[in-house]
Amino acid sequence: VQLQASGGGLVQAGGSLRLSCAASGLTLSKYYMGWFRQAPGKERELVAAITWSGANTYYADSVKGRFTISRDNAKNTVLLQMNSLNPEDTAVYYCAAAAWLGTLPPEIYNYWGQGTQVTVSS
């Protein structure tokens, strides 16, 4: 089982990036998916999440209106569209999968990707 996060990079403030989380050995349509980030010296935080069906989403207050999480179950991927990026969004971003049928983010995630670096310059 492997989750592969990609799409990170260096972007100027105000720019956009789209992160992708692809899975192998795992059918993502059966999992609640989350995108987390961890900046240097800070705790890891959940920034966006989506239920297995895609019907419900969650966003941290800091990214509401700027980030959009979506899933393409046919491609077994989950996307995070990030717009209006600012330097405070600089972090390593991780995708994670949880065997969870609830609508609110769970406490425990079963699988984690390796992370992709997002750097936003001012």
Residue pairs with C-beta under 8 A, 6 or more apart in sequence:
1 23
1 24
1 25
1 26
1 111
2 23
2 24
2 25
2 26
2 113
3 21
3 22
3 23
3 26
3 95
3 96
3 97
3 111
3 112
3 113
3 114
4 21
4 22
4 23
4 24
4 113
4 114
5 19
5 20
5 21
5 93
5 94
5 95
5 113
5 114
5 115
5 116
6 19
6 20
6 21
6 22
6 116
7 17
7 18
7 19
7 20
7 80
7 116
8 17
8 19
8 92
8 93
8 116
8 117
8 118
8 119
9 17
9 117
9 118
9 119
10 119
10 120
10 121
11 17
11 85
11 118
11 119
11 120
11 121
12 120
12 121
13 85
13 86
13 87
13 120
13 121
13 122
14 84
14 85
14 86
15 85
15 120
16 81
16 82
16 83
16 84
16 85
17 82
17 85
17 118
18 79
18 80
18 81
18 82
19 35
19 79
19 80
19 82
19 93
19 95
19 116
19 118
20 77
20 78
20 79
20 80
21 28
21 33
21 35
21 77
21 78
21 79
21 80
21 95
21 113
22 75
22 76
22 77
23 76
23 77
23 97
26 76
26 97
26 111
27 76
28 71
28 73
28 76
28 77
28 78
28 97
29 52
29 71
29 73
29 76
30 52
30 99
31 52
31 97
31 98
31 99
31 100
31 110
31 111
32 49
32 50
32 51
32 52
32 97
32 98
32 99
32 100
32 101
32 102
32 105
32 106
33 49
33 50
33 52
33 69
33 71
33 78
33 95
33 96
33 97
33 98
34 46
34 48
34 49
34 50
34 95
34 96
34 97
34 98
34 105
34 109
35 46
35 47
35 48
35 49
35 69
35 78
35 80
35 93
35 94
35 95
35 96
36 44
36 45
36 46
36 47
36 93
36 94
36 95
36 96
37 44
37 45
37 47
37 89
37 91
37 92
37 93
37 94
37 118
38 44
38 45
38 91
38 92
38 94
38 115
39 90
39 91
39 92
42 91
44 94
45 60
46 58
46 60
46 105
47 59
47 60
47 62
47 63
47 67
47 80
47 93
48 57
48 58
48 59
48 60
48 63
48 67
48 68
48 69
48 80
49 57
49 58
49 69
49 105
50 56
50 57
50 58
50 69
50 70
50 71
50 78
51 57
51 101
51 102
51 103
52 100
52 101
54 70
54 71
54 73
55 103
56 103
57 69
58 104
58 105
59 67
59 69
62 88
63 82
63 89
66 82
66 83
66 84
66 85
67 80
67 81
67 82
67 83
68 80
68 81
68 83
69 78
69 79
69 80
69 81
70 78
70 79
70 81
71 77
71 78
71 79
72 78
72 79
78 95
80 93
80 95
82 89
82 118
85 118
85 120
86 120
86 122
87 120
87 121
87 122
88 120
89 118
89 120
90 118
90 119
90 120
91 118
92 115
92 116
92 117
92 118
93 115
93 116
93 117
93 118
94 112
94 113
94 114
94 115
94 116
95 112
95 113
96 109
96 110
96 111
96 112
96 113
97 109
97 110
97 111
98 106
98 108
98 109
98 110
99 110
100 106
